[in-house]
Amino acid sequence: MSDTVIRFDDVYKSYPSYNQITGGIKSFLFHLPQAIKELNSRRAALEGISFSIHKGEKFGFIGKNGAGKSTTLGLIAGVLTPDKGSVQINGRVSPLLELGAGFHPELSGRANILLNGVLMGLTKQEVLAHEQKIIEFAEIGEFIDQPVRTYSSGMYAKLGFAIVANLKPEILLLDEILAVGDIRFQQKCGKVFENFKNNPEVTMILVSHALESVKQYCTRAAWIEDKKIKMVGPADEVVEAYEQANALPYSAERVRTERLRTPHPRHKIQKRWGGAFCARKVASKMHLTQKDNIDRKI
Amino acid sequence: MIPNEKWQWYRDMLSVLLHKELTVRYKGSLLGFVWSLLNPLAQALVFYVVFNIYMRFQIEHYLVTLLAAMFPWQWFVNCVNEGPHCFSGNPTLIKKVAFPRQAIPLVMNLQNMVHFCIALPIYVVFMLADGLRPGLIWLAGVPLLLLLTLITIYGISLFLGSLNLFFRDLGNLTVILTQIAFFGTPIMYTLAQVPEQYYWCFKANPSAPIIICWRSLLLENSINLEFLPFAVLFAVFFLILGLLCFKKLQHRFAEAL
């Protein structure tokens, strides 16, 4: 068994749900009882997640928006800390959760390479040793000495990716960034990912909606749904199960049951406001059944 | 990682970030760094005209006296006013990059310190022009006071920066407090003009002892032993307060932005 580099043990994470607090001291004091209650009321983002990732593994996280994937990544990087449970990391995690995070718009691309590299935990000397390779890889020509704010979004991402690809952290975190730049550059990225895949020294963790890429580059994957891990296993199996569960087009029957099952935000409002929204509740139900009828006819 | 390597990295990170701040600060402005000088100079000139020419304050070397307190004050107050925004102004660094966040206020303070250090020779020019001379005591006094000021404002910035993420009014409140502190600190007037029975006011004002020490060093070439202990006390107090506050709150920084 290869050694574990990341281990999550029954991890819980929640976010504060502010209203009064971000309003500042005034509204905090005026709504004191409410505000104190709010300090304690938190929105759960992850509920009891456990998994471990071994050295050299390529691991993918898939799931719906808001399921908790990026929170998991934030916990791995150490930007967030868990409420409960333990997160153990052995190795140098690339601390950048986003390509070009930490770039300063006024600085030149060259200066930003140094800045980004140092933020990633490398010394100046180490970064400068790789500088030329990064510049060649990024293929942005003489823009390298222009301030980053003048870059197109494609160039921005290309430079960001070039840095990550060439500075090779032991544990690489990538959040939704597989399709970077033009076709030529995308192919180049693909090659880099292939290299990473074959390199047993690099552990790669990918969060993506691009299911094909997860299948292609990951050995294992986890499907996060509704704050919990629904499935962990070989990447293609997990992706297929996920695809089956979320496949489009919806059948009319599924749409109906899902709509009735998942509480619509409106229902919460009804609870809070009592009968005030009853009329609308009925209306929306009527709307639903009508729509379902139409769906069935089709 | 070997501690030595880590130390090397920490120094590199600080120097790269400091370099970034210094280049970015006046990017695109024609006068650049000169703005850091013009601000205290203009203020000093206004006070000079009002108090020395209109109101006939009987203070020798009044302009140099003003500058001796104005330059350190400028450094101090810039850092304190920027303090609340040091974390909230860098959301991507907080949310997307895992690195020692306590470096952010430190770099901000160092950046302002560099500006102060470049202003010192300008001050000396004013001194010489007025027939005054810097003494040898500067060699010991300047580093000592630099360190004390740095520790004080680092603590204050850490404290305000951490709290401001959760109470966003602090930025505005700080500006008002520093304005009051300006008048409560002997900058446009001198300590000698104030009856000694009110000295306790200066000892209770966190910004006063350090500025008094700066002026007595830069103007009189002496170290004010009455106020130095208070400056040390405030430095230690704010450093501990800032570090405690930061340590307690920092795990929630990314959630609050």
Contacts between the chains, C-beta under 8 A, distances in Angstrom:
chain1	res1	chain2	res2	distance
A	15	B	255	5.3
A	16	B	252	7.7
A	16	B	255	6.0
A	16	B	256	7.5
A	21	B	166	6.6
A	21	B	167	7.9
A	22	B	168	6.8
A	24	B	167	6.3
A	24	B	168	5.0
A	24	B	169	4.3
A	25	B	167	5.3
A	25	B	169	4.6
A	26	B	169	7.0
A	28	B	167	7.1
A	74	B	95	7.9
A	74	B	254	6.7
A	77	B	98	4.7
A	78	B	98	4.1
A	79	B	94	7.7
A	79	B	95	6.3
A	79	B	96	7.0
A	79	B	97	7.4
A	79	B	98	5.1
A	79	B	254	4.9
A	80	B	251	7.9
A	80	B	254	5.3
A	80	B	255	7.2
A	81	B	251	4.1
A	93	B	98	7.1
A	95	B	97	5.2
A	95	B	98	3.6
A	95	B	99	6.0
A	96	B	96	6.5
A	96	B	97	5.8
A	97	B	95	7.5
A	97	B	96	4.4
A	97	B	97	7.4
A	98	B	92	7.4
A	98	B	96	4.8
A	101	B	92	5.1
A	101	B	93	7.8
A	101	B	96	3.5
A	101	B	97	5.4
A	102	B	92	6.2
A	102	B	93	5.8
A	102	B	96	7.0
A	102	B	97	4.9
A	104	B	20	5.8
A	104	B	24	6.2
A	106	B	23	7.6
A	106	B	24	4.9
A	106	B	27	4.9
A	106	B	28	7.8
A	107	B	20	6.2
A	107	B	23	6.8
A	107	B	24	6.8
A	111	B	20	7.1
A	111	B	23	7.5
A	114	B	16	5.7
A	115	B	16	5.7
A	115	B	17	7.5
A	115	B	20	5.9
A	118	B	9	7.6
A	118	B	12	5.7
A	118	B	13	4.9
A	118	B	16	4.6
A	118	B	17	7.7
A	119	B	13	7.2
A	119	B	93	7.9
A	119	B	97	5.3
A	119	B	99	5.4
A	121	B	9	6.5
A	121	B	99	7.5
A	122	B	9	7.3
A	123	B	5	7.5
A	123	B	8	5.5
A	123	B	9	5.1
A	123	B	12	4.9
A	124	B	12	4.3
A	124	B	15	7.5
A	124	B	16	6.7
A	125	B	12	8.0
